[in-house]
Amino acid sequence: MIQIFNYKSIAMVCTTAMLFLSCNDNYKRVGDEAAKKIYPRGVVEDFVLTYTETPDKLDAEDVGSSKVLAILSGPIRNDFDQLSFPYQTFPEGLLVEMFNEKNEKTTIEADYGVLYSATSIVDLQGNVRIMGDDGKKLETTQLYYDRDNQWAFTQEKFTFTNPDDGTVMDGEGMDIQRDLKFLNAHKTYGLMMIKEDKEEEND
C-alpha cells in the first residue's frame, strides 16, 4: 500500500508540474501577442514645422500679414497622430525657435522630444538648453514646454545663467516664461557671481 501511494504521489506531482508549465507557456504567448507594436503613420527627415498667426480680419489686399510664432526643426520626426492620444516624437533631437511680439528669438534645444498634439505640450529630454535673446541661458535634463501658455517647467536640477547681473544659479525644479524673463525656482543651491570670478582671474 505504501509503494502504491508513493507512485500515485509522484504521478500527481508530475502532472501538476506539467500543467503549471503549460499554463505558464500559454500565458507567455498570449502576453506577447497582446503587446502590439505601434508604428508611426509617417516618418519625415530633416523636417521644419512653422507655426504662424494671422489677424482675425484680413482685407482682400493684405499680403504677408501672418506672423511666425515658432519654428520646430530636427533630423527625424515620427508621426503617431493616428492614435486616440496623438503625438510626434523627435528621436534624434529637436530645435525650437520662438518669437515674441518684438520679434526677439528664444531657442530651445534637446537630444529627444515628444510633442503631444492634443495638449500642445512638448516633452524635452537630454541636454535641454534654453537661450534667450538677451543671453540668458537655462540648462537641465528634462523640460516641459506649454506652447499655448508660453510657459516651461521642470522638476529636475538646473543651471541658470544671467549675464545681466553676472550670476549663475543652481537649483532643482522651476517654472519659467519662454523668454526667460521670469524664473520661479522651487529650490536653489547657491548663487555664483561671474563678474567677480573674471575680475579675480584678471588680477
N, C-alpha and C positions, 0 to 999 in steps of 0.2 A: 504493500500500500504506500509505503514511504517513497519508493522509487517512482511509482506512477505519479504521485503528487509532484515530485521534482520535475519530471518530464513535462507535466501539464504547466507548471510554473514557468519553465524555460520557454515553452511554446507561447505562453501568454505574453511574456516579456518581449520576445522576438516580434510577435505580431503587433504589439503596441508600438515598438520602435519603428517598424516598417510604416505603420500608419502615420506616426509622428513625422517621419522623414518625408513621406509622400505628401503630407499636408503642407509641410514647410516648402517643399519644392513647388507645389502648385501655387501656393501663396506668392512665392517669389516671382513666378512667371506672370501671374496676374498683375502684380505690382509694376513690373517692368512695362507691361502693355498699357497700364493705366497712365503712366507718366509720358504723356505725349510731348514730343519736341515741338517747340514753337519756332517757326522760321519767319524771317521778315518778308513783308509783301514786296519790298523793293530795297535795293542797295545802290547808293549813289556815291561815286568817288569824286573827290575834290569839289565838294558842294559849297554853295554860297546861298544863304537864305536872307533876303532883305525884307524887313518889316517896315512898312510906311504908314503914314497917317495923312488923310485928306480932309479938308474942311467939310463941314456938314452941307454947305451950299456952294455949288460951283456954277459959275456963269459959263455960257457956251464958249466964250473966248479964253477962258482960263487954261493956261498951258503950264505944265511942270509945277503945279502948286502943291503937290504932295511932299511931305517931309519924311526923311528917313529917320526912324526911331532906333533901329538896331540892325546889326548885320551878324549873322552866325555863319561860321565857316570852319572847315576841317577836312581831313583826308577821307573819312568814311562816315556815311550816315545810313543807319539801318532803320527802315520804316516799319513799325508794328501798328499802324493806325487801323488795321482791320480788326483789332481786338476790341472787346467791350470797354476796356480801360486803355485807350490808345497811348502810345508813347514812341519816342525815337531815341536810339542810342548812338553814341559817338565813341566807338571803342578805341580810336587812335588819337583822341584829343579833340578839343573844341576851343575856338576863339570867339568871344562875344564882344562886339563893339557897339556901344550905346551912345546916343547923342541927346543932350538936353535942349532946352529952348534957345540957349545961346550957341548951339552947335558945338559945345565942348564935349570932347570924347572921353569916355571911360571904357577901359578894356578889361575883360576877364579871360584868363587862360586856365586850362586844366588838362590833365592827362586823359580823363574819361568824363563823359557827360551823359545824362538822361534827361530828355525833355518830355514832360507829361502834358500832352496836348490839351486834355480836358481842363487842367487846373493852371496851365501856364507856369508851372514850377519847373525850374531847371536844377537838377542834382549834379553838382560838380565835384569830382573826386581826384585826388592825387596832384600834388604841387599846384594848388589853386593860388592864383595871384590876381589881385585887382589893382589896376594902375589908374589913378585919377589924372585929369587934365592938368592939375596943379602940382603933380609929382608925388602925391600921397600914395602909399602902397600898403596893401594888406596881403599877408601870406598865411595860408592854412592848408590843412589836408583834405577838408571837405566843406562845401559851402552850398546852401540852398538859395536860389535867387527867384524871387517872385516878380515876374515880368509885369503883371497887372498893377501891383502896388509899388514897383520900382524899389524893392527892399531886399536885402540879403541878410542871412543869419546862419550861424553855426554854433555847435556845442563843442567843437574841437579847439585845441590850442592854436593860438595865432600870434603873429608879429605884425605890428602896425607902425609904419614909418611915416613921420610927419615932417617934411622939410621946412614948413612954415616956422615952427618953433624949435626945429633941430632935435627932435626926440624920437626914440624907438621904444615902443611899449610892447611887452609880452603879456599874454593873458589867456584865458580859457572861456569860450562862449561869448558871443556878441551879436548885436543887431546893428545894421548899418545901412545908410542910404546908398544908392548905387553910385553916386558921385563922391562918396567918402566924406561928405560934409558933416555928418553926424555919426558918432560912434557911441554905442551903449555897451560897455564891456561888463560881463557878468562877474568876472574875476580877473584881477591883474596881479602880476608878479613883480612889477617894478618898471621904472622909467629911466632910460639912459639918455644922456644929453650927447648928441652927435657933435655939436659945435665945440663943446668943452674938450671932447676927445681929440678933435682935429687940432685945436689950439695946443694941447699938451704934446701932440706929435711934432708940431712945428717948433715948439720950444726945445 
